[in-house]
Amino acid sequence: MDTAEVLEAFELLGNWEARYEFIGELSRELLQLADSERTEANLVQGCNTQTWLTGSLVGNDPAVIEFRAVAETPLVRGLVALLLVPFQRQPPATVLATDPTDYIDGLGLKEHLSANRQAGMEHFMERVYSIARGLGGASGRTPG
């Protein structure tokens, strides 16, 4: 699923009860972490709900990042899946050049998430960019 498909689904669903259900369904698209990857190094710092995120390069023409994640609650797992849509299976440099602001604004997340969840979302995005930098993306560049 790409960002346009997610935005279209949100528009068609119309109400937030249905959208939250859709977010929960998206959690099934997450690539799961192995238990051995649930380490302090992979823990997203600043999230109230424990969330782990890591990524590795797959393929070679070009190599792309395959993000793997897990969170303690179904809602946060769904939010993680939703936030990864613009970044999953993209080269590190593309991840670093991607500004998800329009996507996130188009979803209306900021208006429907608590301040704590919004802060967690920002910390999560920082972790996405950190992984991309570590896997060979342009150093120091983050959108926003």
URNOR-V518063 format. One record per backbone hydrogen bond with DSSP energy under -0.5 kcal/mol. NH is the residue of the N-H (numbers start at 0). CO is the residue of the C=O. E is the energy in kcal/mol with one decimal. If there is no record, write none. Layout:
NH,CO,E / NH,CO,E
//
This chain:
5,1,-2.1 / 6,2,-2.8 / 7,3,-2.3 / 8,4,-2.3 / 9,5,-2.5 / 10,6,-2.1 / 11,7,-2.4 / 12,8,-2.3 / 13,9,-1.6 / 14,12,-1.9 / 18,14,-1.9 / 19,15,-2.7 / 20,16,-1.6 / 21,17,-2.2 / 22,18,-2.7 / 23,19,-2.2 / 24,20,-2.0 / 25,21,-2.0 / 26,22,-0.9 / 26,23,-0.6 / 27,24,-1.5 / 28,25,-2.5 / 29,26,-1.3 / 31,29,-0.6 / 36,33,-2.0 / 37,34,-1.5 / 38,36,-2.3 / 41,38,-0.6 / 42,38,-0.7 / 42,39,-0.8 / 43,50,-3.5 / 44,42,-0.8 / 46,43,-1.2 / 49,47,-0.5 / 51,69,-3.0 / 52,41,-2.8 / 53,67,-2.5 / 55,65,-1.3 / 57,63,-2.7 / 60,61,-1.0 / 62,59,-0.5 / 63,57,-2.6 / 64,89,-2.7 / 65,55,-2.9 / 66,64,-0.7 / 67,53,-3.1 / 68,30,-2.2 / 69,51,-1.9 / 71,49,-1.8 / 76,72,-2.4 / 77,73,-2.3 / 78,74,-2.5 / 79,75,-2.8 / 80,76,-2.2 / 81,77,-2.5 / 82,78,-2.7 / 83,79,-1.8 / 84,80,-0.7 / 84,81,-0.7 / 86,83,-1.6 / 87,83,-2.5 / 88,64,-2.2 / 89,64,-0.5 / 89,86,-1.2 / 94,90,-2.3 / 95,91,-2.4 / 96,92,-1.4 / 97,93,-0.8 / 97,94,-1.0 / 98,96,-0.5 / 99,97,-0.7 / 101,98,-0.5 / 103,99,-3.0 / 104,100,-3.1 / 105,101,-2.6 / 106,102,-1.4 / 107,103,-0.9 / 107,104,-0.6 / 108,103,-1.3 / 111,107,-0.7 / 111,108,-1.2 / 112,108,-0.9 / 117,113,-2.5 / 118,114,-2.4 / 119,115,-2.3 / 120,116,-2.3 / 121,117,-1.9 / 122,118,-2.2 / 123,119,-2.4 / 124,120,-2.3 / 125,121,-2.0 / 126,122,-1.8 / 127,123,-2.1 / 128,124,-2.2 / 129,125,-2.2 / 130,126,-2.4 / 131,127,-2.1 / 132,128,-2.6 / 133,129,-2.3 / 134,130,-1.4 / 135,132,-1.5 / 136,131,-2.2 / 140,137,-0.8 / 141,139,-0.5
//
